[in-house]
Amino acid sequence: MRLGGLLGFGRGERLIHTVDEAIEAVAEALPGFAAFDAAIGDDGRAALTIDGEGRLALVVARGSRVRARRVQWPMLRLIDGGVLIETRDRRLGAVVLNRLTAVDMRRLGMPPLPQRETAEIVYEPKAA
């Protein structure tokens, strides 16, 4: 955090904590990209968003600003600490989405699973 932020001046550091915040951030940084789902890194500094056609956009929070760039599926790579996205962009560099797994990437853009009702035992065999 910068000195101005510590003294209470200006805006503090912006982080992405929810899917809605990630969608708002990508809409702000990439006009025309209509994301509907996101996978967010554990530290809140980056998120991967997806639109209705399966296109991806990476959103990175740096200071009080957010930057976004469209990325392709082959740019994603699973590493020990999460998912590495090699953007090929000098301003963003390589970005790690901390603590995300391959399962998180597969779930990106999928509808939520329906909740099941609890099972009831209907028949109990009699003891002999």
MOPAC internal coordinates of N, CA, C and O (Angstrom, degrees):
PM7 1SCF
backbone

  N    0.0000 0     0.00 0     0.00 0    0    0    0
  C    1.4419 1     0.00 0     0.00 0    1    0    0
  C    1.5230 1   108.21 1     0.00 0    2    1    0
  O    1.2310 1   120.49 1   -38.01 1    3    2    1
  N    1.3038 1   116.67 1   141.99 1    3    2    1
  C    1.4534 1   121.39 1  -179.75 1    5    3    2
  C    1.5191 1   111.03 1   -80.22 1    6    5    3
  O    1.2310 1   120.97 1   -13.54 1    7    6    5
  N    1.3387 1   115.75 1   166.46 1    7    6    5
  C    1.4576 1   121.67 1  -177.91 1    9    7    6
  C    1.5198 1   111.73 1   -59.52 1   10    9    7
  O    1.2310 1   119.95 1   139.18 1   11   10    9
  N    1.3293 1   117.69 1   -40.82 1   11   10    9
  C    1.4651 1   120.85 1   178.79 1   13   11   10
  C    1.5156 1   112.25 1   -61.57 1   14   13   11
  O    1.2310 1   120.50 1   142.55 1   15   14   13
  N    1.3229 1   116.64 1   -37.45 1   15   14   13
  C    1.4597 1   120.68 1   177.72 1   17   15   14
  C    1.5162 1   111.96 1   -68.30 1   18   17   15
  O    1.2310 1   120.77 1   143.38 1   19   18   17
  N    1.3437 1   116.13 1   -36.62 1   19   18   17
  C    1.4646 1   119.63 1   178.27 1   21   19   18
  C    1.5204 1   111.80 1   -67.74 1   22   21   19
  O    1.2310 1   120.53 1   146.03 1   23   22   21
  N    1.3207 1   116.58 1   -33.97 1   23   22   21
  C    1.4618 1   120.60 1  -179.55 1   25   23   22
  C    1.5185 1   112.74 1   -85.15 1   26   25   23
  O    1.2310 1   120.20 1   175.67 1   27   26   25
  N    1.3319 1   117.23 1    -4.33 1   27   26   25
  C    1.4584 1   120.49 1   176.92 1   29   27   26
  C    1.5135 1   114.38 1    93.34 1   30   29   27
  O    1.2310 1   119.98 1  -169.84 1   31   30   29
  N    1.3250 1   117.64 1    10.16 1   31   30   29
  C    1.4578 1   120.71 1   178.35 1   33   31   30
  C    1.5208 1   109.79 1   -94.42 1   34   33   31
  O    1.2310 1   120.75 1   -30.91 1   35   34   33
  N    1.3231 1   116.16 1   149.09 1   35   34   33
  C    1.4599 1   120.12 1   175.80 1   37   35   34
  C    1.5134 1   112.32 1    67.93 1   38   37   35
  O    1.2310 1   121.48 1    14.75 1   39   38   37
  N    1.3084 1   114.78 1  -165.25 1   39   38   37
  C    1.4623 1   120.53 1  -179.81 1   41   39   38
  C    1.5198 1   110.48 1   -95.67 1   42   41   39
  O    1.2310 1   121.14 1   -32.26 1   43   42   41
  N    1.2888 1   115.43 1   147.74 1   43   42   41
  C    1.4517 1   120.53 1   177.74 1   45   43   42
  C    1.5097 1   111.40 1   -80.65 1   46   45   43
  O    1.2310 1   121.44 1     8.12 1   47   46   45
  N    1.2950 1   114.86 1  -171.88 1   47   46   45
  C    1.4556 1   120.62 1   179.82 1   49   47   46
  C    1.5227 1   109.73 1   -73.04 1   50   49   47
  O    1.2310 1   120.96 1   -46.68 1   51   50   49
  N    1.3101 1   115.76 1   133.32 1   51   50   49
  C    1.4597 1   121.16 1  -178.66 1   53   51   50
  C    1.5244 1   109.40 1   -93.63 1   54   53   51
  O    1.2310 1   120.79 1   -49.18 1   55   54   53
  N    1.3253 1   116.10 1   130.82 1   55   54   53
  C    1.4550 1   121.98 1   177.28 1   57   55   54
  C    1.5204 1   109.42 1  -125.10 1   58   57   55
  O    1.2310 1   120.92 1   -21.66 1   59   58   57
  N    1.3100 1   115.85 1   158.34 1   59   58   57
  C    1.4650 1   122.37 1   179.60 1   61   59   58
  C    1.5268 1   107.40 1  -110.02 1   62   61   59
  O    1.2310 1   120.68 1   -65.14 1   63   62   61
  N    1.3299 1   116.31 1   114.86 1   63   62   61
  C    1.4624 1   120.15 1  -177.15 1   65   63   62
  C    1.5239 1   113.56 1  -111.17 1   66   65   63
  O    1.2310 1   119.71 1   152.43 1   67   66   65
  N    1.3209 1   118.16 1   -27.57 1   67   66   65
  C    1.4613 1   120.56 1  -175.69 1   69   67   66
  C    1.5278 1   110.38 1  -124.99 1   70   69   67
  O    1.2310 1   121.28 1   -14.92 1   71   70   69
  N    1.3206 1   115.16 1   165.08 1   71   70   69
  C    1.4638 1   120.92 1   177.30 1   73   71   70
  C    1.5241 1   109.83 1   -62.48 1   74   73   71
  O    1.2310 1   120.19 1   139.97 1   75   74   73
  N    1.3345 1   117.24 1   -40.03 1   75   74   73
  C    1.4661 1   120.24 1   179.48 1   77   75   74
  C    1.5223 1   111.61 1   -62.58 1   78   77   75
  O    1.2310 1   120.06 1   139.85 1   79   78   77
  N    1.3351 1   117.48 1   -40.15 1   79   78   77
  C    1.4659 1   120.36 1   177.45 1   81   79   78
  C    1.5266 1   111.00 1   -64.31 1   82   81   79
  O    1.2310 1   120.13 1   141.28 1   83   82   81
  N    1.3198 1   117.37 1   -38.72 1   83   82   81
  C    1.4662 1   120.81 1   178.43 1   85   83   82
  C    1.5230 1   111.02 1   -65.92 1   86   85   83
  O    1.2310 1   120.31 1   139.36 1   87   86   85
  N    1.3343 1   117.00 1   -40.64 1   87   86   85
  C    1.4629 1   121.20 1   179.14 1   89   87   86
  C    1.5254 1   110.37 1   -65.57 1   90   89   87
  O    1.2310 1   120.22 1   138.05 1   91   90   89
  N    1.3362 1   117.19 1   -41.95 1   91   90   89
  C    1.4682 1   120.61 1   177.30 1   93   91   90
  C    1.5213 1   111.10 1   -64.34 1   94   93   91
  O    1.2310 1   120.27 1   139.36 1   95   94   93
  N    1.3335 1   117.10 1   -40.64 1   95   94   93
  C    1.4597 1   120.71 1  -178.53 1   97   95   94
  C    1.5229 1   111.78 1   -65.94 1   98   97   95
  O    1.2310 1   119.88 1   138.71 1   99   98   97
  N    1.3337 1   117.83 1   -41.29 1   99   98   97
  C    1.4632 1   119.25 1   179.67 1  101   99   98
  C    1.5246 1   110.57 1   -70.72 1  102  101   99
  O    1.2310 1   119.83 1   146.95 1  103  102  101
  N    1.3230 1   117.93 1   -33.05 1  103  102  101
  C    1.4674 1   120.16 1   176.60 1  105  103  102
  C    1.5248 1   110.74 1   -66.48 1  106  105  103
  O    1.2310 1   120.65 1   145.52 1  107  106  105
  N    1.3190 1   116.35 1   -34.48 1  107  106  105
  C    1.4694 1   121.35 1   178.34 1  109  107  106
  C    1.5302 1   111.63 1   -70.90 1  110  109  107
  O    1.2310 1   120.50 1   138.18 1  111  110  109
  N    1.3292 1   116.65 1   -41.82 1  111  110  109
  C    1.4598 1   120.56 1  -174.45 1  113  111  110
  C    1.5290 1   113.86 1   -88.23 1  114  113  111
  O    1.2310 1   120.00 1   151.04 1  115  114  113
  N    1.3322 1   117.61 1   -28.96 1  115  114  113
  C    1.4683 1   122.06 1   179.12 1  117  115  114
  C    1.5246 1   109.19 1  -125.79 1  118  117  115
  O    1.2310 1   119.58 1   -96.71 1  119  118  117
  N    1.3112 1   118.41 1    83.29 1  119  118  117
  C    1.4670 1   119.37 1  -179.81 1  121  119  118
  C    1.5283 1   110.80 1   -58.79 1  122  121  119
  O    1.2310 1   120.99 1   -42.62 1  123  122  121
  N    1.3187 1   115.71 1   137.38 1  123  122  121
  C    1.4545 1   120.80 1  -179.68 1  125  123  122
  C    1.5166 1   114.08 1    95.25 1  126  125  123
  O    1.2310 1   119.62 1   167.62 1  127  126  125
  N    1.3281 1   118.33 1   -12.38 1  127  126  125
  C    1.4602 1   121.40 1   177.31 1  129  127  126
  C    1.5201 1   107.62 1   -91.52 1  130  129  127
  O    1.2310 1   120.65 1   -68.19 1  131  130  129
  N    1.3285 1   116.36 1   111.81 1  131  130  129
  C    1.4712 1   121.85 1  -175.09 1  133  131  130
  C    1.5226 1   110.15 1  -100.63 1  134  133  131
  O    1.2310 1   120.61 1   -97.12 1  135  134  133
  N    1.3170 1   116.44 1    82.88 1  135  134  133
  C    1.4631 1   121.33 1   179.69 1  137  135  134
  C    1.5182 1   110.33 1   -74.82 1  138  137  135
  O    1.2310 1   121.13 1   -29.04 1  139  138  137
  N    1.3360 1   115.44 1   150.96 1  139  138  137
  C    1.4626 1   118.99 1   175.90 1  141  139  138
  C    1.5243 1   112.31 1  -129.43 1  142  141  139
  O    1.2310 1   119.77 1   170.91 1  143  142  141
  N    1.3398 1   118.04 1    -9.09 1  143  142  141
  C    1.4578 1   120.83 1   178.29 1  145  143  142
  C    1.5230 1   108.41 1  -148.50 1  146  145  143
  O    1.2310 1   120.94 1   -19.92 1  147  146  145
  N    1.3355 1   115.80 1   160.08 1  147  146  145
  C    1.4592 1   120.19 1  -178.23 1  149  147  146
  C    1.5172 1   110.76 1  -151.86 1  150  149  147
  O    1.2310 1   121.25 1   -27.73 1  151  150  149
  N    1.3324 1   115.21 1   152.27 1  151  150  149
  C    1.4618 1   123.27 1   169.98 1  153  151  150
  C    1.5195 1   105.48 1  -116.66 1  154  153  151
  O    1.2310 1   120.51 1   -55.50 1  155  154  153
  N    1.3276 1   116.62 1   124.50 1  155  154  153
  C    1.4601 1   121.74 1  -170.82 1  157  155  154
  C    1.5201 1   109.57 1  -111.81 1  158  157  155
  O    1.2310 1   120.93 1   -44.73 1  159  158  157
  N    1.3385 1   115.83 1   135.27 1  159  158  157
  C    1.4537 1   120.47 1   175.71 1  161  159  158
  C    1.5191 1   110.96 1   -65.20 1  162  161  159
  O    1.2310 1   120.47 1   -25.76 1  163  162  161
  N    1.3098 1   116.71 1   154.24 1  163  162  161
  C    1.4599 1   122.67 1  -175.46 1  165  163  162
  C    1.5287 1   112.59 1   -61.64 1  166  165  163
  O    1.2310 1   119.96 1   147.71 1  167  166  165
  N    1.3270 1   117.69 1   -32.29 1  167  166  165
  C    1.4611 1   120.58 1  -178.31 1  169  167  166
  C    1.5248 1   113.32 1   -84.43 1  170  169  167
  O    1.2310 1   119.50 1   172.68 1  171  170  169
  N    1.3300 1   118.57 1    -7.32 1  171  170  169
  C    1.4572 1   122.01 1   177.45 1  173  171  170
  C    1.5137 1   114.84 1    78.32 1  174  173  171
  O    1.2310 1   119.84 1  -170.39 1  175  174  173
  N    1.3171 1   117.91 1     9.61 1  175  174  173
  C    1.4635 1   120.69 1  -177.77 1  177  175  174
  C    1.5203 1   113.52 1   -90.87 1  178  177  175
  O    1.2310 1   119.83 1   165.00 1  179  178  177
  N    1.3269 1   117.93 1   -15.00 1  179  178  177
  C    1.4619 1   120.48 1  -178.63 1  181  179  178
  C    1.5200 1   110.27 1  -151.69 1  182  181  179
  O    1.2310 1   121.69 1   -25.69 1  183  182  181
  N    1.3355 1   114.38 1   154.31 1  183  182  181
  C    1.4642 1   120.93 1   177.89 1  185  183  182
  C    1.5194 1   108.57 1  -147.84 1  186  185  183
  O    1.2310 1   121.32 1   -29.97 1  187  186  185
  N    1.3067 1   115.07 1   150.03 1  187  186  185
  C    1.4547 1   122.07 1   175.13 1  189  187  186
  C    1.5155 1   107.17 1  -109.74 1  190  189  187
  O    1.2310 1   120.33 1   -56.73 1  191  190  189
  N    1.3273 1   116.97 1   123.27 1  191  190  189
  C    1.4620 1   121.26 1  -177.54 1  193  191  190
  C    1.5236 1   109.78 1  -113.10 1  194  193  191
  O    1.2310 1   121.15 1   -21.75 1  195  194  193
  N    1.3247 1   115.41 1   158.25 1  195  194  193
  C    1.4615 1   121.41 1  -179.33 1  197  195  194
  C    1.5211 1   108.87 1  -134.62 1  198  197  195
  O    1.2310 1   120.84 1   -36.62 1  199  198  197
  N    1.3388 1   116.00 1   143.38 1  199  198  197
  C    1.4684 1   119.53 1   177.38 1  201  199  198
  C    1.5291 1   109.50 1  -102.21 1  202  201  199
  O    1.2310 1   120.53 1     2.68 1  203  202  201
  N    1.3115 1   116.58 1  -177.32 1  203  202  201
  C    1.4575 1   122.09 1  -175.94 1  205  203  202
  C    1.5127 1   114.60 1   -66.19 1  206  205  203
  O    1.2310 1   119.79 1   161.61 1  207  206  205
  N    1.3249 1   118.01 1   -18.39 1  207  206  205
  C    1.4640 1   121.66 1   179.77 1  209  207  206
  C    1.5239 1   112.72 1   -98.82 1  210  209  207
  O    1.2310 1   120.19 1  -174.17 1  211  210  209
  N    1.3302 1   117.24 1     5.83 1  211  210  209
  C    1.4598 1   121.07 1   178.38 1  213  211  210
  C    1.5107 1   114.90 1    86.31 1  214  213  211
  O    1.2310 1   119.83 1  -172.13 1  215  214  213
  N    1.3289 1   117.94 1     7.87 1  215  214  213
  C    1.4653 1   120.72 1   177.67 1  217  215  214
  C    1.5218 1   109.45 1   -81.47 1  218  217  215
  O    1.2310 1   120.89 1   -32.09 1  219  218  217
  N    1.3240 1   115.91 1   147.91 1  219  218  217
  C    1.4570 1   121.88 1  -176.17 1  221  219  218
  C    1.5172 1   111.57 1  -109.64 1  222  221  219
  O    1.2310 1   121.10 1   -29.31 1  223  222  221
  N    1.3238 1   115.49 1   150.69 1  223  222  221
  C    1.4572 1   122.05 1   171.27 1  225  223  222
  C    1.5189 1   107.83 1  -140.08 1  226  225  223
  O    1.2310 1   120.88 1   -45.19 1  227  226  225
  N    1.3164 1   115.93 1   134.81 1  227  226  225
  C    1.4536 1   122.52 1   176.87 1  229  227  226
  C    1.5183 1   108.57 1   -95.62 1  230  229  227
  O    1.2310 1   120.24 1   -46.76 1  231  230  229
  N    1.3227 1   117.15 1   133.24 1  231  230  229
  C    1.4618 1   122.76 1   177.49 1  233  231  230
  C    1.5198 1   107.43 1  -117.51 1  234  233  231
  O    1.2310 1   120.43 1   -51.73 1  235  234  233
  N    1.3326 1   116.77 1   128.27 1  235  234  233
  C    1.4570 1   121.85 1  -179.94 1  237  235  234
  C    1.5197 1   108.42 1  -123.33 1  238  237  235
  O    1.2310 1   120.56 1   -50.84 1  239  238  237
  N    1.3367 1   116.53 1   129.16 1  239  238  237
  C    1.4634 1   122.03 1   176.96 1  241  239  238
  C    1.5230 1   108.01 1   -96.68 1  242  241  239
  O    1.2310 1   121.24 1   -58.06 1  243  242  241
  N    1.3321 1   115.23 1   121.94 1  243  242  241
  C    1.4637 1   121.04 1   177.30 1  245  243  242
  C    1.5140 1   107.78 1  -131.53 1  246  245  243
  O    1.2310 1   120.59 1   -67.59 1  247  246  245
  N    1.3173 1   116.48 1   112.41 1  247  246  245
  C    1.4569 1   120.15 1  -175.82 1  249  247  246
  C    1.5110 1   109.41 1    67.48 1  250  249  247
  O    1.2310 1   120.55 1    48.61 1  251  250  249
  N    1.3228 1   116.55 1  -131.39 1  251  250  249
  C    1.4645 1   120.22 1   178.80 1  253  251  250
  C    1.5234 1   111.86 1   -94.17 1  254  253  251
  O    1.2310 1   120.03 1   179.24 1  255  254  253
  N    1.3293 1   117.55 1    -0.76 1  255  254  253
  C    1.4657 1   121.72 1  -177.87 1  257  255  254
  C    1.5204 1   111.66 1  -105.15 1  258  257  255
  O    1.2310 1   121.89 1   -19.46 1  259  258  257
  N    1.3169 1   113.99 1   160.54 1  259  258  257
  C    1.4643 1   120.04 1   171.01 1  261  259  258
  C    1.5206 1   108.21 1  -123.36 1  262  261  259
  O    1.2310 1   121.53 1   -35.82 1  263  262  261
  N    1.3158 1   114.67 1   144.18 1  263  262  261
  C    1.4599 1   120.97 1   174.53 1  265  263  262
  C    1.5126 1   107.14 1  -123.02 1  266  265  263
  O    1.2310 1   121.19 1   -32.03 1  267  266  265
  N    1.3181 1   115.33 1   147.97 1  267  266  265
  C    1.4629 1   119.55 1  -179.93 1  269  267  266
  C    1.5197 1   109.26 1  -138.34 1  270  269  267
  O    1.2310 1   121.63 1   -27.98 1  271  270  269
  N    1.3057 1   114.49 1   152.02 1  271  270  269
  C    1.4585 1   121.28 1   177.85 1  273  271  270
  C    1.5177 1   108.04 1  -150.10 1  274  273  271
  O    1.2310 1   120.99 1   -38.97 1  275  274  273
  N    1.3221 1   115.71 1   141.03 1  275  274  273
  C    1.4652 1   119.27 1   174.59 1  277  275  274
  C    1.5225 1   108.24 1   -73.13 1  278  277  275
  O    1.2310 1   121.25 1   -41.05 1  279  278  277
  N    1.3194 1   115.21 1   138.95 1  279  278  277
  C    1.4628 1   121.04 1   179.14 1  281  279  278
  C    1.5252 1   108.91 1  -130.58 1  282  281  279
  O    1.2310 1   121.12 1   -15.69 1  283  282  281
  N    1.3076 1   115.46 1   164.31 1  283  282  281
  C    1.4614 1   122.16 1   179.41 1  285  283  282
  C    1.5296 1   108.95 1  -110.17 1  286  285  283
  O    1.2310 1   120.65 1   -23.68 1  287  286  285
  N    1.3261 1   116.36 1   156.32 1  287  286  285
  C    1.4629 1   120.96 1   179.37 1  289  287  286
  C    1.5290 1   112.91 1   -55.47 1  290  289  287
  O    1.2310 1   118.50 1   139.83 1  291  290  289
  N    1.3542 1   120.46 1   -40.17 1  291  290  289
  C    1.4732 1   119.21 1  -179.42 1  293  291  290
  C    1.5294 1   114.24 1   -65.35 1  294  293  291
  O    1.2310 1   119.35 1   167.43 1  295  294  293
  N    1.3282 1   118.85 1   -12.57 1  295  294  293
  C    1.4610 1   121.58 1   178.24 1  297  295  294
  C    1.5274 1   112.37 1   -78.37 1  298  297  295
  O    1.2310 1   119.96 1   169.06 1  299  298  297
  N    1.3324 1   117.69 1   -10.94 1  299  298  297
  C    1.4551 1   122.29 1  -178.68 1  301  299  298
  C    1.5202 1   110.01 1   -90.46 1  302  301  299
  O    1.2310 1   121.39 1   -40.78 1  303  302  301
  N    1.3321 1   114.95 1   139.22 1  303  302  301
  C    1.4608 1   119.66 1   178.53 1  305  303  302
  C    1.5234 1   108.89 1  -144.45 1  306  305  303
  O    1.2310 1   120.58 1   -45.17 1  307  306  305
  N    1.3103 1   116.50 1   134.83 1  307  306  305
  C    1.4523 1   122.14 1   179.26 1  309  307  306
  C    1.5251 1   109.50 1   -80.10 1  310  309  307
  O    1.2310 1   120.60 1   -51.68 1  311  310  309
  N    1.3461 1   116.47 1   128.32 1  311  310  309
  C    1.4625 1   121.99 1   176.42 1  313  311  310
  C    1.5255 1   107.94 1  -126.91 1  314  313  311
  O    1.2310 1   120.36 1    -2.21 1  315  314  313
  N    1.3351 1   116.91 1   177.79 1  315  314  313
  C    1.4614 1   120.71 1  -177.43 1  317  315  314
  C    1.5206 1   113.23 1   -60.29 1  318  317  315
  O    1.2310 1   119.54 1   140.57 1  319  318  317
  N    1.3235 1   118.48 1   -39.43 1  319  318  317
  C    1.4552 1   121.05 1  -175.68 1  321  319  318
  C    1.5110 1   114.99 1   -88.22 1  322  321  319
  O    1.2310 1   119.55 1   175.28 1  323  322  321
  N    1.3222 1   118.47 1    -4.72 1  323  322  321
  C    1.4567 1   120.46 1  -177.97 1  325  323  322
  C    1.5146 1   111.52 1   154.63 1  326  325  323
  O    1.2310 1   120.79 1    46.27 1  327  326  325
  N    1.3288 1   116.09 1  -133.73 1  327  326  325
  C    1.4628 1   122.16 1  -179.60 1  329  327  326
  C    1.5277 1   108.29 1  -120.24 1  330  329  327
  O    1.2310 1   120.69 1   -55.27 1  331  330  329
  N    1.3162 1   116.28 1   124.73 1  331  330  329
  C    1.4586 1   122.51 1   178.51 1  333  331  330
  C    1.5179 1   108.66 1   -95.26 1  334  333  331
  O    1.2310 1   120.70 1   -48.63 1  335  334  333
  N    1.3397 1   116.26 1   131.37 1  335  334  333
  C    1.4635 1   121.56 1   176.74 1  337  335  334
  C    1.5214 1   107.39 1  -117.39 1  338  337  335
  O    1.2310 1   120.78 1   -66.17 1  339  338  337
  N    1.3160 1   116.11 1   113.83 1  339  338  337
  C    1.4590 1   121.84 1   179.63 1  341  339  338
  C    1.5226 1   107.98 1   -90.75 1  342  341  339
  O    1.2310 1   120.44 1   -79.80 1  343  342  341
  N    1.3291 1   116.77 1   100.20 1  343  342  341
  C    1.4598 1   121.32 1  -171.02 1  345  343  342
  C    1.5183 1   114.10 1   -79.20 1  346  345  343
  O    1.2310 1   119.72 1   158.91 1  347  346  345
  N    1.3152 1   118.15 1   -21.09 1  347  346  345
  C    1.4733 1   122.41 1  -174.15 1  349  347  346
  C    1.5243 1   111.33 1    60.85 1  350  349  347
  O    1.2310 1   120.61 1  -153.98 1  351  350  349
  N    1.3116 1   116.43 1    26.02 1  351  350  349
  C    1.4619 1   122.60 1   179.41 1  353  351  350
  C    1.5274 1   107.45 1  -119.27 1  354  353  351
  O    1.2310 1   120.05 1   -55.73 1  355  354  353
  N    1.3306 1   117.51 1   124.27 1  355  354  353
  C    1.4645 1   120.88 1  -177.19 1  357  355  354
  C    1.5180 1   112.56 1   -61.67 1  358  357  355
  O    1.2310 1   120.03 1   144.64 1  359  358  357
  N    1.3246 1   117.54 1   -35.36 1  359  358  357
  C    1.4673 1   119.84 1  -178.17 1  361  359  358
  C    1.5224 1   112.32 1   -70.46 1  362  361  359
  O    1.2310 1   119.95 1   143.92 1  363  362  361
  N    1.3190 1   117.70 1   -36.08 1  363  362  361
  C    1.4652 1   120.68 1  -178.74 1  365  363  362
  C    1.5214 1   112.44 1   -94.26 1  366  365  363
  O    1.2310 1   120.50 1   141.43 1  367  366  365
  N    1.3229 1   116.64 1   -38.57 1  367  366  365
  C    1.4508 1   120.04 1  -176.79 1  369  367  366
  C    1.5174 1   111.42 1    70.32 1  370  369  367
  O    1.2310 1   120.80 1    20.72 1  371  370  369
  N    1.3173 1   116.08 1  -159.28 1  371  370  369
  C    1.4622 1   121.33 1   175.92 1  373  371  370
  C    1.5266 1   107.89 1   -85.68 1  374  373  371
  O    1.2310 1   120.50 1   -45.62 1  375  374  373
  N    1.3179 1   116.64 1   134.38 1  375  374  373
  C    1.4662 1   122.24 1  -176.14 1  377  375  374
  C    1.5224 1   108.50 1  -119.19 1  378  377  375
  O    1.2310 1   120.95 1   -43.69 1  379  378  377
  N    1.3335 1   115.78 1   136.31 1  379  378  377
  C    1.4646 1   121.12 1   177.03 1  381  379  378
  C    1.5225 1   108.86 1  -109.05 1  382  381  379
  O    1.2310 1   121.05 1   -53.35 1  383  382  381
  N    1.3207 1   115.61 1   126.65 1  383  382  381
  C    1.4627 1   121.47 1   171.03 1  385  383  382
  C    1.5267 1   105.96 1   -91.10 1  386  385  383
  O    1.2310 1   121.04 1   -79.41 1  387  386  385
  N    1.3296 1   115.62 1   100.59 1  387  386  385
  C    1.4611 1   121.55 1  -173.75 1  389  387  386
  C    1.5171 1   112.81 1   -63.12 1  390  389  387
  O    1.2310 1   121.37 1   -41.29 1  391  390  389
  N    1.3195 1   114.98 1   138.71 1  391  390  389
  C    1.4670 1   125.09 1   173.82 1  393  391  390
  C    1.5263 1   114.98 1    61.22 1  394  393  391
  O    1.2310 1   119.93 1  -156.46 1  395  394  393
  N    1.3077 1   117.74 1    23.54 1  395  394  393
  C    1.4615 1   119.95 1   172.47 1  397  395  394
  C    1.5230 1   108.50 1   -97.83 1  398  397  395
  O    1.2310 1   120.98 1   -28.44 1  399  398  397
  N    1.3164 1   115.72 1   151.56 1  399  398  397
  C    1.4601 1   121.05 1  -177.30 1  401  399  398
  C    1.5234 1   109.95 1  -120.34 1  402  401  399
  O    1.2310 1   121.16 1    -3.49 1  403  402  401
  N    1.3189 1   115.38 1   176.51 1  403  402  401
  C    1.4612 1   120.57 1   176.64 1  405  403  402
  C    1.5239 1   110.58 1   -63.43 1  406  405  403
  O    1.2310 1   120.13 1   147.18 1  407  406  405
  N    1.3220 1   117.36 1   -32.82 1  407  406  405
  C    1.4647 1   120.81 1   177.86 1  409  407  406
  C    1.5305 1   110.33 1   -63.93 1  410  409  407
  O    1.2310 1   120.10 1   139.95 1  411  410  409
  N    1.3326 1   117.41 1   -40.05 1  411  410  409
  C    1.4656 1   120.56 1   177.21 1  413  411  410
  C    1.5245 1   110.88 1   -61.04 1  414  413  411
  O    1.2310 1   120.20 1   141.52 1  415  414  413
  N    1.3273 1   117.21 1   -38.48 1  415  414  413
  C    1.4597 1   120.64 1   179.56 1  417  415  414
  C    1.5293 1   110.83 1   -69.46 1  418  417  415
  O    1.2310 1   120.29 1   143.40 1  419  418  417
  N    1.3346 1   117.05 1   -36.60 1  419  418  417
  C    1.4713 1   119.98 1   178.37 1  421  419  418
  C    1.5210 1   111.55 1   -69.05 1  422  421  419
  O    1.2310 1   120.30 1   147.02 1  423  422  421
  N    1.3289 1   117.04 1   -32.98 1  423  422  421
  C    1.4628 1   121.02 1  -179.95 1  425  423  422
  C    1.5235 1   112.61 1   -76.13 1  426  425  423
  O    1.2310 1   120.23 1   164.12 1  427  426  425
  N    1.3194 1   117.16 1   -15.88 1  427  426  425
  C    1.4619 1   121.02 1  -176.52 1  429  427  426
  C    1.5232 1   110.24 1   -59.48 1  430  429  427
  O    1.2310 1   120.55 1   -60.79 1  431  430  429
  N    1.3057 1   116.56 1   119.21 1  431  430  429
  C    1.4531 1   121.70 1   178.46 1  433  431  430
  C    1.5074 1   114.95 1    89.59 1  434  433  431
  O    1.2310 1   119.76 1   176.49 1  435  434  433
  N    1.3218 1   118.07 1    -3.51 1  435  434  433
  C    1.4647 1   120.57 1   179.49 1  437  435  434
  C    1.5249 1   109.91 1   -85.67 1  438  437  435
  O    1.2310 1   120.17 1   -32.05 1  439  438  437
  N    1.3276 1   117.27 1   147.95 1  439  438  437
  C    1.4663 1   118.82 1   176.34 1  441  439  438
  C    1.5239 1   109.64 1   -68.77 1  442  441  439
  O    1.2310 1   120.04 1   -28.70 1  443  442  441
  N    1.3281 1   117.53 1   151.30 1  443  442  441
  C    1.4666 1   119.43 1   179.43 1  445  443  442
  C    1.5243 1   111.17 1   -65.00 1  446  445  443
  O    1.2310 1   121.18 1   -30.45 1  447  446  445
  N    1.3028 1   115.35 1   149.55 1  447  446  445
  C    1.4633 1   120.21 1   179.33 1  449  447  446
  C    1.5216 1   110.01 1   -71.93 1  450  449  447
  O    1.2310 1   120.08 1   -38.09 1  451  450  449
  N    1.3390 1   117.45 1   141.91 1  451  450  449
  C    1.4693 1   119.18 1   178.62 1  453  451  450
  C    1.5216 1   110.35 1   -69.18 1  454  453  451
  O    1.2310 1   121.00 1   -32.66 1  455  454  453
  N    1.3203 1   115.70 1   147.34 1  455  454  453
  C    1.4583 1   120.88 1   178.23 1  457  455  454
  C    1.5222 1   109.60 1   -78.92 1  458  457  455
  O    1.2310 1   120.79 1   -44.52 1  459  458  457
  N    1.2925 1   116.09 1   135.48 1  459  458  457
  C    1.4635 1   121.03 1   179.15 1  461  459  458
  C    1.5227 1   110.07 1   -92.31 1  462  461  459
  O    1.2310 1   121.84 1   -28.99 1  463  462  461
  N    1.3155 1   114.07 1   151.01 1  463  462  461
  C    1.4584 1   119.09 1   173.59 1  465  463  462
  C    1.5225 1   108.55 1   -80.68 1  466  465  463
  O    1.2310 1   120.79 1   -26.05 1  467  466  465
  N    1.3154 1   116.09 1   153.95 1  467  466  465
  C    1.4552 1   119.09 1   178.51 1  469  467  466
  C    1.5238 1   109.67 1   -69.45 1  470  469  467
  O    1.2310 1   121.05 1   -36.74 1  471  470  469
  N    1.3036 1   115.59 1   143.26 1  471  470  469
  C    1.4660 1   121.30 1  -178.18 1  473  471  470
  C    1.5282 1   110.42 1   -78.15 1  474  473  471
  O    1.2310 1   121.00 1   -32.94 1  475  474  473
  N    1.3092 1   115.69 1   147.06 1  475  474  473
  C    1.4598 1   121.66 1   175.95 1  477  475  474
  C    1.5208 1   108.64 1  -118.06 1  478  477  475
  O    1.2310 1   120.86 1   -39.97 1  479  478  477
  N    1.3307 1   115.95 1   140.03 1  479  478  477
  C    1.4612 1   120.34 1   176.72 1  481  479  478
  C    1.5191 1   107.39 1   -82.85 1  482  481  479
  O    1.2310 1   120.68 1   -60.57 1  483  482  481
  N    1.3189 1   116.30 1   119.43 1  483  482  481
  C    1.4621 1   121.48 1  -176.01 1  485  483  482
  C    1.5244 1   110.87 1   -94.20 1  486  485  483
  O    1.2310 1   120.16 1   142.29 1  487  486  485
  N    1.3015 1   117.29 1   -37.71 1  487  486  485
  C    1.4603 1   120.77 1  -174.50 1  489  487  486
  C    1.5204 1   108.94 1  -123.97 1  490  489  487
  O    1.2310 1   120.47 1   -52.58 1  491  490  489
  N    1.3196 1   116.70 1   127.42 1  491  490  489
  C    1.4534 1   121.14 1   174.19 1  493  491  490
  C    1.5227 1   108.10 1  -119.30 1  494  493  491
  O    1.2310 1   119.63 1   -57.82 1  495  494  493
  N    1.3218 1   118.31 1   122.18 1  495  494  493
  C    1.4666 1   119.65 1   179.56 1  497  495  494
  C    1.5294 1   110.77 1   -67.06 1  498  497  495
  O    1.2310 1   121.09 1   -34.93 1  499  498  497
  N    1.3279 1   115.53 1   145.07 1  499  498  497
  C    1.4687 1   120.66 1   179.51 1  501  499  498
  C    1.5215 1   109.72 1   -77.16 1  502  501  499
  O    1.2310 1   121.48 1   -35.84 1  503  502  501
  N    1.3055 1   114.77 1   144.16 1  503  502  501
  C    1.4650 1   119.90 1   178.48 1  505  503  502
  C    1.5217 1   109.89 1   -74.65 1  506  505  503
  O    1.2310 1   120.33 1   -36.46 1  507  506  505
  N    1.3149 1   116.97 1   143.54 1  507  506  505
  C    1.4674 1   120.73 1  -177.85 1  509  507  506
  C    1.4949 1   113.23 1   -82.29 1  510  509  507
  O    1.2310 1   120.10 1   180.00 1  511  510  509

